[in-house]
Amino acid sequence: MADVLVVLAHIVALWGPGLVIATCARLRPWTAAATAPLLTYGLVTILAPVLAAVGIDWGILPLIAATALVGAAVFGLRLVLPARTSRSEADAPGSTKDANPPVARHRDLVIAAGVLGGAVLGMVTLWRGFGGLKAINNEADVQYHANAIRAILDLGNANPSVAGAIVDPGATTGFYPTTYHALAALVTDATGASIPATMNAHSLLWGLIAGLGLAALLRSFGLRALTCAGAALALPMFSAFPTDLMWWSHLLPFGTGVALIPACLLLVSETVRDHAWPRVPVMAVGAVGLLGLHPSATLAAVIYVLAFLVQRWISDRSRIAGDLRLLAAAGVACAVIAPNAVLAAAGVGGNALDSGIQWPARRDVLSAIRDLVLLKHEAAAPMYWLLVLVIAGALTVLRLRRMWWWLGCSAVFAVLFVMATASDHRLTELLTLPWWNDAFRFAALVVFGQAMLAGLGLTTLADLGAALLRRLSGARVGRLVAAAMVVLIGLTGFGLVSNGYYSGYNSDRMSFRFVESPTLTRNEQDAMDVLADLVEPGDRVMNDPGDGSPWMWSLADVRPIFPHIIFPGVQLSMSAEAQTLFNSFQCLDADPEVRELIEDYNIGYAYVGEGFVRADFTRPYGLRDLGAADSLELVYRQGDIAIYRVELSESPAPSTAVPGCGRYSRDEA
């Protein structure tokens, strides 16, 4: 029951503020439901730096107050700005006007059933993969996100600059988007759930967020109800999203941003097609929400927007000037309401460009194309039955003429996937760096086009089956009844042959990340609980960032000196203070600089875990031979796990017991 409450708390947190804003803006019901999480994240992105600037702690009450203020502002602007609809809104029949009520009700029930089915399927798949909501992902990068949530809780600051405290103890500045972490911190605080449970509960909703957005987007462009429902239902069956983002680096903010891309395109496309100036501020709030989650997801959304505009302008060039004025106004609004989000995005982009990350080519070009087309990226065999739906949709793709721009973007990301997978060329590195040269991210972005084709394939096969059934019955069965029978029988059979709509397959695919591993063992968790009882408030703990010890902050609320993993070769980019502790902490008996840092950072204990996050990691020099230091008292040991209390002498003294520390200064030979 406690797990269910955490999920429900996330639903309230994600949809509550956004629905208030959407209601004040008078968005259509499907648009409001689909874009509410995006608007909520936009509100968080705007509010967090404002609270930090005026010295107010991040919390639920300020968010509620901001929701009321922004809602009132949106309502007021709706009354002031001209509610003008452009003459060209015959773009997509039914896309900007509600259909005949009885027909719309019937259509919407079908779409809602598909969205709900896909949401449940996605939740069940991820839940089984987790093995429980409290499971801890053993991928190294997830420590950062967990500790970012803890940092916001402890510091009361959700500004993107809080990232500096997580990456480097000596950093004075640092930007990383914290919108995801800020909302997760509120849920953690309100429910008392563990941080891993909070993160996992949020991930359970990816299928609902993405499926609802995709179905609402396709609906707005006038696609048939079964196609919309089928796309939402098929979406969580694909391994590339959301399953693979759960085990490949646990890309939580990015995955959340990807899930919201359809909702973002829904908001932009409806605003542009309706030429609705009162919705421009709302569109800006949604845009900064996506930007606050992850800049690379925002860049992907921008590419989708450009594709939408190109197809729109090709059909009628007279729209260009009006559309550009509206989008320019939205851009100015973004810069005004959330300048910090723009700065954070630039900072992350700079990190990507400076990182030099270049994953080596793992496949040749033909193999990469085959893996993508056959739905077998990093898998032993294709997803044959899902592939049948995709192929059936591709064969009738002319029926999706209004959505060719959507498929075109999926093709763009498919090309980038092949390049990232099969090429080490410099051009590949330049084109893929905004997404960290990561083939898994491109595979996730391709899924939206594949899911739409699967939905179209379901409709195509249902039409064929219904026509055959009516012919065999002598037309005694009505069209709707025949279609319903064929869909129900077909989906039942599909579930049987696909072993539960690929739920078991996808759960097994990710489950290895949620079992005990050298990243964090049960003994280490017990030691962290002991450490929590020992450490005084305000004290910090010296640790090896490569042995899983950064988890102590999010799990035991004990703040380590290094709250995030440090990969080999990165040490030289750290602050001088961080490098000193990393390389010379063991010389605390003799080194005045180390001793000064211990005092400055209130280091009361040192912790050494067992094993390492990666097999090629070794213990940093600063954490070796700690037992030989006179200023460290062993207070806990369990196997290779050790906790030392720091007891500095009144003045530094040469030490010959610790190798390399028989001197007063590291600069003295």
ZAMARGU-4260 file (C-alpha; in steps of 0.2 Angstrom, whole numbers, plus 5000, padded with zeros to 4 digits):
<rodrens>
0) 5000/5000/5000 | 5014/5012/5004 | 5021/5009/4986 | 5004/5013/4979 | 5004/5029/4989
5) 5020/5035/4982 | 5014/5032/4964 | 4998/5041/4968 | 5008/5056/4976 | 5018/5057/4960
10) 5002/5058/4949 | 4996/5072/4960 | 5012/5081/4959 | 5014/5079/4941 | 4996/5083/4935
15) 4990/5094/4949 | 4999/5111/4946 | 4999/5108/4927 | 4980/5105/4926 | 4977/5121/4935
20) 4987/5131/4922 | 4979/5121/4908 | 4962/5125/4915 | 4965/5143/4916 | 4972/5143/4898
25) 4956/5134/4893 | 4966/5120/4884 | 4956/5106/4876 | 4953/5092/4888 | 4965/5080/4879
30) 4978/5093/4877 | 4976/5098/4896 | 4978/5080/4902 | 4993/5077/4890 | 5002/5093/4894
35) 4999/5095/4913 | 5015/5086/4918 | 5025/5097/4905 | 5017/5113/4913 | 5021/5107/4930
40) 5039/5104/4926 | 5039/5122/4918 | 5032/5129/4934 | 5046/5120/4944 | 5059/5126/4932
45) 5053/5144/4934 | 5051/5144/4952 | 5066/5135/4959 | 5079/5149/4955 | 5067/5163/4961
50) 5065/5155/4978 | 5084/5152/4979 | 5087/5171/4974 | 5075/5177/4988 | 5081/5165/5001
55) 5065/5154/5003 | 5067/5135/5004 | 5061/5124/4991 | 5044/5116/4996 | 5026/5111/4993
60) 5019/5128/4999 | 5029/5139/4988 | 5024/5128/4973 | 5006/5129/4978 | 5007/5148/4979
65) 5016/5149/4962 | 5003/5138/4954 | 4989/5150/4959 | 4999/5165/4954 | 5004/5158/4937
70) 4986/5151/4934 | 4979/5169/4938 | 4992/5177/4926 | 4988/5165/4912 | 4969/5168/4915
75) 4972/5186/4914 | 4982/5186/4898 | 4969/5175/4890 | 4957/5189/4893 | 4969/5203/4887
80) 4977/5194/4872 | 4967/5193/4856 | 4960/5175/4854 | 4962/5175/4835 | 4962/5159/4825
85) 4970/5158/4808 | 4961/5156/4792 | 4971/5140/4789 | 4964/5129/4802 | 4957/5116/4789
90) 4975/5109/4791 | 4968/5093/4799 | 4949/5090/4800 | 4944/5088/4818 | 4961/5093/4824
95) 4956/5110/4831 | 4937/5107/4833 | 4928/5094/4844 | 4920/5081/4833 | 4901/5078/4834
100) 4899/5074/4853 | 4892/5056/4852 | 4906/5052/4839 | 4919/5060/4850 | 4913/5051/4865
105) 4914/5034/4857 | 4931/5039/4849 | 4938/5045/4865 | 4933/5030/4875 | 4943/5019/4862
110) 4958/5031/4864 | 4957/5031/4883 | 4956/5012/4883 | 4973/5011/4873 | 4981/5024/4884
115) 4976/5015/4900 | 4981/4998/4893 | 4998/5005/4888 | 5000/5014/4905 | 4996/4998/4915
120) 5007/4987/4903 | 5022/4999/4906 | 5019/5000/4925 | 5019/4981/4926 | 5034/4979/4915
125) 5045/4991/4925 | 5038/4985/4942 | 5043/4967/4938 | 5060/4973/4932 | 5063/4983/4948
130) 5058/4968/4959 | 5050/4980/4970 | 5049/4999/4971 | 5063/5001/4984 | 5075/4992/4973
135) 5092/5001/4970 | 5099/5003/4952 | 5117/4997/4952 | 5122/5008/4937 | 5135/5021/4942
140) 5126/5037/4936 | 5110/5034/4946 | 5120/5040/4962 | 5120/5057/4955 | 5102/5059/4953
145) 5098/5051/4970 | 5110/5063/4978 | 5104/5078/4969 | 5087/5074/4976 | 5095/5073/4994
150) 5105/5089/4991 | 5088/5098/4987 | 5080/5091/5003 | 5095/5095/5014 | 5100/5112/5007
155) 5082/5118/5003 | 5089/5124/4986 | 5083/5117/4969 | 5092/5130/4959 | 5103/5121/4945
160) 5118/5128/4953 | 5116/5115/4967 | 5125/5103/4955 | 5141/5110/4959 | 5140/5103/4977
165) 5136/5086/4970 | 5150/5085/4957 | 5165/5093/4966 | 5167/5098/4985 | 5178/5113/4980
170) 5167/5119/4966 | 5160/5137/4968 | 5149/5136/4952 | 5140/5122/4942 | 5125/5120/4932
175) 5115/5105/4929 | 5096/5104/4926 | 5087/5100/4943 | 5069/5101/4938 | 5067/5082/4939
180) 5075/5081/4955 | 5066/5096/4963 | 5049/5088/4960 | 5055/5071/4966 | 5061/5079/4982
185) 5044/5086/4986 | 5037/5069/4983 | 5050/5061/4994 | 5047/5074/5008 | 5028/5072/5007
190) 5028/5053/5007 | 5043/5049/5018 | 5048/5036/5004 | 5066/5031/5001 | 5074/5041/4987
195) 5076/5025/4976 | 5057/5021/4979 | 5053/5039/4973 | 5063/5038/4957 | 5056/5021/4953
200) 5038/5026/4956 | 5041/5041/4944 | 5048/5030/4931 | 5032/5019/4932 | 5023/5033/4925
205) 5033/5035/4909 | 5021/5024/4899 | 5007/5035/4904 | 5015/5051/4901 | 5022/5046/4884
210) 5007/5036/4879 | 4994/5050/4883 | 5005/5063/4874 | 5006/5052/4859 | 4988/5047/4858
215) 4982/5065/4861 | 4995/5072/4847 | 4988/5059/4834 | 4970/5063/4839 | 4973/5082/4837
220) 4979/5078/4819 | 4963/5068/4815 | 4970/5051/4815 | 4958/5037/4818 | 4954/5032/4836
225) 4961/5014/4834 | 4977/5021/4827 | 4979/5033/4842 | 4975/5019/4855 | 4986/5006/4846
230) 5001/5018/4846 | 4999/5021/4865 | 4996/5003/4869 | 5011/4997/4858 | 5023/5011/4865
235) 5029/5001/4881 | 5031/4985/4871 | 5047/4993/4863 | 5063/4989/4872 | 5071/5005/4867
240) 5059/5015/4877 | 5056/5015/4892 | 5065/4998/4896 | 5082/5001/4890 | 5084/5018/4898
245) 5081/5009/4915 | 5097/4999/4913 | 5108/5009/4902 | 5114/5023/4913 | 5097/5025/4921
250) 5094/5041/4911 | 5080/5048/4922 | 5079/5066/4917 | 5082/5063/4899 | 5069/5049/4899
255) 5056/5060/4907 | 5060/5073/4894 | 5058/5060/4880 | 5042/5055/4887 | 5035/5073/4886
260) 5041/5076/4868 | 5024/5071/4861 | 5015/5083/4874 | 5027/5097/4869 | 5023/5095/4851
265) 5004/5094/4854 | 5005/5111/4864 | 5016/5119/4850 | 5006/5112/4835 | 4989/5117/4842
270) 4995/5134/4847 | 5002/5137/4830 | 4988/5129/4820 | 4975/5139/4830 | 4987/5155/4829
275) 4981/5157/4848 | 4991/5171/4855 | 4983/5168/4873 | 4992/5151/4873 | 5009/5158/4869
280) 5013/5160/4888 | 5007/5143/4891 | 5018/5136/4877 | 5033/5145/4884 | 5030/5137/4901
285) 5030/5120/4893 | 5045/5123/4883 | 5055/5129/4899 | 5049/5113/4908 | 5057/5102/4895
290) 5072/5113/4895 | 5073/5111/4914 | 5072/5092/4912 | 5086/5089/4899 | 5093/5100/4885
295) 5096/5086/4874 | 5078/5080/4875 | 5073/5099/4871 | 5084/5098/4856 | 5075/5083/4850
300) 5059/5092/4852 | 5065/5107/4842 | 5069/5095/4828 | 5052/5089/4828 | 5045/5106/4829
305) 5055/5111/4814 | 5049/5096/4804 | 5031/5100/4808 | 5034/5118/4802 | 5042/5113/4786
310) 5028/5102/4781 | 5015/5115/4786 | 5024/5129/4777 | 5026/5118/4761 | 5007/5116/4760
315) 5004/5135/4762 | 5019/5148/4762 | 5007/5162/4768 | 5008/5154/4786 | 5026/5157/4788
320) 5026/5175/4794 | 5012/5173/4806 | 5020/5157/4813 | 5037/5165/4815 | 5030/5180/4825
325) 5021/5168/4837 | 5036/5157/4839 | 5047/5172/4842 | 5036/5178/4855 | 5036/5161/4864
330) 5055/5162/4863 | 5056/5179/4871 | 5044/5173/4884 | 5055/5158/4888 | 5070/5169/4890
335) 5061/5181/4902 | 5052/5168/4913 | 5067/5156/4915 | 5084/5163/4911 | 5092/5150/4922
340) 5086/5136/4912 | 5094/5143/4897 | 5110/5145/4906 | 5109/5127/4913 | 5106/5121/4895
345) 5121/5130/4889 | 5131/5123/4903 | 5126/5105/4900 | 5129/5107/4881 | 5147/5113/4886
350) 5150/5098/4896 | 5145/5087/4882 | 5156/5096/4870 | 5171/5096/4882 | 5169/5078/4888
355) 5176/5071/4872 | 5164/5056/4874 | 5165/5045/4859 | 5158/5028/4862 | 5168/5016/4850
360) 5158/5008/4835 | 5151/4992/4841 | 5143/4986/4824 | 5145/4989/4806 | 5132/5000/4796
365) 5122/4985/4790 | 5121/4977/4807 | 5115/4993/4815 | 5102/4996/4802 | 5096/4978/4804
370) 5095/4979/4823 | 5085/4995/4822 | 5073/4989/4808 | 5070/4972/4816 | 5069/4979/4834
375) 5084/4969/4841 | 5095/4983/4847 | 5107/4974/4860 | 5096/4959/4859 | 5098/4941/4854
380) 5082/4940/4843 | 5070/4952/4835 | 5053/4956/4842 | 5044/4947/4828 | 5026/4950/4833
385) 5028/4968/4836 | 5037/4970/4820 | 5022/4963/4811 | 5012/4978/4817 | 5026/4990/4812
390) 5027/4983/4794 | 5008/4983/4792 | 5008/5001/4796 | 5023/5005/4785 | 5014/4997/4770
395) 5000/5009/4773 | 5010/5024/4778 | 5001/5035/4764 | 4986/5035/4776 | 4997/5045/4788
400) 5001/5060/4776 | 4997/5072/4790 | 5010/5064/4801 | 5024/5062/4788 | 5034/5075/4798
405) 5033/5064/4813 | 5040/5049/4804 | 5053/5060/4796 | 5060/5065/4813 | 5061/5047/4818
410) 5070/5044/4802 | 5083/5057/4807 | 5086/5049/4824 | 5087/5032/4815 | 5101/5039/4805
415) 5110/5047/4820 | 5107/5030/4829 | 5116/5021/4815 | 5130/5034/4815 | 5133/5032/4834
420) 5133/5013/4833 | 5143/5010/4818 | 5155/5025/4815 | 5170/5033/4824 | 5171/5047/4811
425) 5174/5065/4817 | 5158/5070/4809 | 5148/5057/4819 | 5155/5064/4835 | 5150/5082/4831
430) 5132/5077/4826 | 5129/5066/4840 | 5138/5075/4854 | 5122/5084/4860 | 5116/5067/4865
435) 5132/5062/4872 | 5136/5051/4857 | 5124/5038/4864 | 5115/5026/4853 | 5103/5021/4866
440) 5096/5039/4867 | 5093/5039/4848 | 5085/5022/4849 | 5073/5029/4862 | 5069/5044/4851
445) 5065/5032/4836 | 5052/5023/4845 | 5039/5036/4843 | 5038/5034/4825 | 5038/5015/4827
450) 5024/5016/4839 | 5014/5026/4827 | 5017/5014/4813 | 5012/5000/4825 | 4996/5009/4829
455) 4992/5011/4810 | 4996/4993/4808 | 4984/4988/4821 | 4970/4998/4812 | 4975/4991/4795
460) 4974/4973/4801 | 4958/4976/4810 | 4950/4983/4795 | 4955/4968/4785 | 4949/4956/4798
465) 4933/4965/4800 | 4930/4965/4781 | 4933/4947/4781 | 4922/4943/4795 | 4908/4953/4787
470) 4910/4944/4771 | 4910/4927/4780 | 4894/4932/4790 | 4885/4939/4775 | 4886/4956/4782
475) 4875/4951/4796 | 4888/4959/4808 | 4889/4977/4809 | 4905/4986/4805 | 4909/4992/4823
480) 4904/4975/4830 | 4915/4966/4818 | 4930/4978/4821 | 4928/4976/4840 | 4928/4957/4839
485) 4943/4957/4828 | 4953/4969/4839 | 4949/4959/4855 | 4953/4942/4847 | 4968/4950/4839
490) 4975/4958/4855 | 4972/4942/4865 | 4981/4932/4852 | 4995/4944/4851 | 4997/4944/4870
495) 4998/4925/4870 | 5011/4924/4856 | 5022/4938/4862 | 5022/4931/4880 | 5012/4945/4888
500) 5015/4959/4876 | 5034/4957/4878 | 5032/4962/4897 | 5041/4948/4903 | 5055/4950/4890
505) 5057/4968/4894 | 5057/4965/4913 | 5070/4952/4912 | 5080/4964/4900 | 5082/4977/4914
510) 5081/4966/4930 | 5100/4963/4931 | 5102/4982/4936 | 5091/4980/4951 | 5100/4966/4960
515) 5114/4967/4973 | 5131/4970/4965 | 5148/4977/4969 | 5141/4995/4967 | 5131/4993/4983
520) 5131/4977/4993 | 5120/4973/5008 | 5135/4974/5020 | 5138/4992/5013 | 5121/4997/5016
525) 5122/4991/5034 | 5138/5000/5036 | 5130/5016/5030 | 5117/5014/5043 | 5130/5013/5056
530) 5139/5028/5049 | 5122/5038/5051 | 5122/5034/5069 | 5140/5040/5071 | 5141/5056/5061
535) 5137/5072/5070 | 5125/5085/5061 | 5135/5095/5049 | 5150/5083/5048 | 5155/5075/5031
540) 5163/5059/5027 | 5179/5056/5016 | 5175/5043/5004 | 5181/5034/4988 | 5168/5039/4974
545) 5172/5023/4964 | 5166/5010/4977 | 5148/5014/4979 | 5150/5025/4994 | 5141/5041/4986
550) 5125/5031/4990 | 5127/5036/5009 | 5120/5053/5006 | 5103/5047/4998 | 5101/5032/5008
555) 5107/5037/5025 | 5107/5056/5024 | 5126/5056/5028 | 5135/5068/5016 | 5151/5062/5008
560) 5165/5073/5001 | 5162/5065/4984 | 5144/5062/4981 | 5146/5056/4963 | 5157/5044/4954
565) 5174/5050/4947 | 5179/5041/4931 | 5198/5039/4928 | 5205/5054/4919 | 5193/5066/4926
570) 5203/5070/4942 | 5213/5083/4933 | 5197/5093/4929 | 5192/5094/4948 | 5195/5108/4959
575) 5212/5109/4968 | 5204/5105/4985 | 5196/5090/4978 | 5212/5084/4970 | 5221/5086/4986
580) 5209/5076/4996 | 5207/5063/4982 | 5226/5060/4981 | 5233/5064/4998 | 5219/5062/5012
585) 5230/5048/5019 | 5243/5061/5024 | 5232/5069/5036 | 5245/5066/5050 | 5258/5077/5041
590) 5251/5088/5027 | 5245/5105/5033 | 5234/5108/5017 | 5225/5091/5020 | 5222/5095/5038
595) 5215/5113/5034 | 5203/5105/5021 | 5197/5093/5034 | 5193/5107/5046 | 5185/5117/5032
600) 5174/5103/5026 | 5171/5096/5044 | 5177/5079/5039 | 5173/5069/5054 | 5174/5051/5047
605) 5182/5041/5033 | 5173/5027/5024 | 5180/5013/5013 | 5168/5001/5004 | 5171/4984/4997
610) 5172/4981/4978 | 5171/4995/4965 | 5158/5001/4953 | 5168/4996/4938 | 5180/4982/4937
615) 5194/4993/4931 | 5193/5005/4945 | 5206/5005/4959 | 5207/5014/4976 | 5213/5032/4975
620) 5229/5036/4984 | 5220/5047/4996 | 5211/5032/5003 | 5225/5019/5004 | 5233/5013/5020
625) 5221/5023/5031 | 5224/5011/5045 | 5242/5017/5047 | 5237/5035/5050 | 5238/5040/5068
630) 5224/5053/5065 | 5212/5039/5061 | 5203/5028/5073 | 5195/5012/5066 | 5177/5011/5073
635) 5169/4998/5062 | 5175/4984/5051 | 5165/4971/5041 | 5176/4962/5029 | 5184/4975/5018
640) 5172/4989/5024 | 5180/5001/5036 | 5174/5017/5045 | 5187/5028/5053 | 5185/5042/5065
645) 5195/5057/5061 | 5205/5064/5077 | 5218/5077/5071 | 5233/5080/5083 | 5235/5099/5087
650) 5249/5101/5075 | 5255/5091/5060 | 5269/5078/5062 | 5279/5068/5050 | 5273/5051/5047
655) 5283/5036/5041 | 5270/5023/5044 | 5259/5029/5029 | 5269/5027/5012 | 5273/5044/5004
660) 5268/5054/5019 | 5284/5057/5029 | 5284/5075/5026 | 5275/5091/5031 | 5270/5097/5013
665) 5267/5088/4997 | 5278/5100/4989 | 5293/5096/4999 | 5305/5083/4991
</rodrens>
